[in-house]
Amino acid sequence: LLQSLPPTTLSRLAHATVPWVEVKIDSPVLHRLIEQSERDEQNERLINRALKLGASSTIMYQCFGLAHSETALRRRL
């Protein structure tokens, strides 16, 4: 609905004196997302370290599920 409103109506809504928007954060979901992000970052660090140490494509596939082409691309980067 908001996307279809003309700019003048959106401006009136933005300056309305009555609260019409409520933001709610789901704390358990937020914490899970943060934890997943931290795990993903750790995994990226491990992948980068393995590449720096010269891990073979086979090892990269077995440990991280990276295909040969992905391993080769990451090496070039």
C-alpha positions as a Markdown table, in Angstrom:
| # | Residue | x | y | z |
|---|---|---|---|---|
| 1 | Leu | 0.0 | 0.0 | 0.0 |
| 2 | Leu | 2.7 | 2.5 | 1.0 |
| 3 | Gln | 4.6 | 2.0 | -2.3 |
| 4 | Ser | 1.5 | 2.9 | -4.3 |
| 5 | Leu | 0.9 | 6.2 | -2.5 |
| 6 | Pro | 1.8 | 9.6 | -4.0 |
| 7 | Pro | 4.6 | 11.6 | -2.4 |
| 8 | Thr | 2.3 | 14.1 | -0.9 |
| 9 | Thr | 0.4 | 11.4 | 1.0 |
| 10 | Leu | 3.7 | 9.8 | 2.1 |
| 11 | Ser | 4.8 | 13.2 | 3.4 |
| 12 | Arg | 1.6 | 13.6 | 5.4 |
| 13 | Leu | 2.0 | 10.2 | 6.9 |
| 14 | Ala | 5.7 | 10.9 | 7.8 |
| 15 | His | 4.6 | 14.1 | 9.6 |
| 16 | Ala | 1.5 | 12.7 | 11.2 |
| 17 | Thr | 1.1 | 13.4 | 14.9 |
| 18 | Val | -0.5 | 10.0 | 15.5 |
| 19 | Pro | 1.9 | 7.0 | 15.8 |
| 20 | Trp | 1.0 | 4.5 | 13.1 |
| 21 | Val | 4.2 | 2.4 | 12.9 |
| 22 | Glu | 5.5 | 0.0 | 15.5 |
| 23 | Val | 8.9 | -1.7 | 15.3 |
| 24 | Lys | 9.3 | -4.9 | 17.2 |
| 25 | Ile | 12.5 | -6.9 | 17.5 |
| 26 | Asp | 12.4 | -10.7 | 18.0 |
| 27 | Ser | 15.3 | -11.1 | 20.4 |
| 28 | Pro | 15.7 | -14.9 | 20.1 |
| 29 | Val | 15.8 | -14.7 | 16.3 |
| 30 | Leu | 18.1 | -11.7 | 16.4 |
| 31 | His | 20.6 | -13.6 | 18.7 |
| 32 | Arg | 20.4 | -16.7 | 16.4 |
| 33 | Leu | 21.1 | -14.5 | 13.3 |
| 34 | Ile | 24.1 | -12.9 | 15.1 |
| 35 | Glu | 25.5 | -16.3 | 16.1 |
| 36 | Gln | 25.1 | -17.7 | 12.6 |
| 37 | Ser | 26.9 | -14.6 | 11.2 |
| 38 | Glu | 29.7 | -15.2 | 13.6 |
| 39 | Arg | 29.9 | -18.9 | 12.6 |
| 40 | Asp | 30.0 | -17.8 | 8.9 |
| 41 | Glu | 32.8 | -15.3 | 9.5 |
| 42 | Gln | 34.8 | -17.9 | 11.4 |
| 43 | Asn | 34.3 | -20.4 | 8.6 |
| 44 | Glu | 35.5 | -17.8 | 6.1 |
| 45 | Arg | 38.6 | -17.2 | 8.2 |
| 46 | Leu | 39.3 | -20.9 | 8.2 |
| 47 | Ile | 38.9 | -21.2 | 4.5 |
| 48 | Asn | 41.2 | -18.2 | 3.9 |
| 49 | Arg | 43.8 | -19.7 | 6.3 |
| 50 | Ala | 43.6 | -23.1 | 4.6 |
| 51 | Leu | 44.1 | -21.5 | 1.2 |
| 52 | Lys | 47.1 | -19.5 | 2.5 |
| 53 | Leu | 48.6 | -22.7 | 3.9 |
| 54 | Gly | 48.2 | -24.3 | 0.5 |
| 55 | Ala | 45.4 | -26.8 | 1.1 |
| 56 | Ser | 44.5 | -28.8 | -2.0 |
| 57 | Ser | 41.2 | -28.6 | -3.8 |
| 58 | Thr | 40.4 | -32.1 | -2.5 |
| 59 | Ile | 40.9 | -30.9 | 1.1 |
| 60 | Met | 38.9 | -27.8 | 0.5 |
| 61 | Tyr | 36.1 | -29.9 | -0.9 |
| 62 | Gln | 36.2 | -32.4 | 2.0 |
| 63 | Cys | 36.4 | -29.8 | 4.7 |
| 64 | Phe | 34.4 | -27.0 | 3.4 |
| 65 | Gly | 32.4 | -28.3 | 0.5 |
| 66 | Leu | 34.1 | -26.0 | -2.0 |
| 67 | Ala | 34.2 | -27.2 | -5.6 |
| 68 | His | 37.5 | -27.0 | -7.5 |
| 69 | Ser | 36.4 | -24.0 | -9.5 |
| 70 | Glu | 35.4 | -22.1 | -6.2 |
| 71 | Thr | 38.7 | -23.0 | -4.7 |
| 72 | Ala | 40.6 | -21.8 | -7.8 |
| 73 | Leu | 38.7 | -18.6 | -7.8 |
| 74 | Arg | 39.4 | -17.9 | -4.2 |
| 75 | Arg | 43.1 | -18.6 | -4.7 |
| 76 | Arg | 43.2 | -16.0 | -7.5 |
| 77 | Leu | 41.5 | -13.4 | -5.3 |
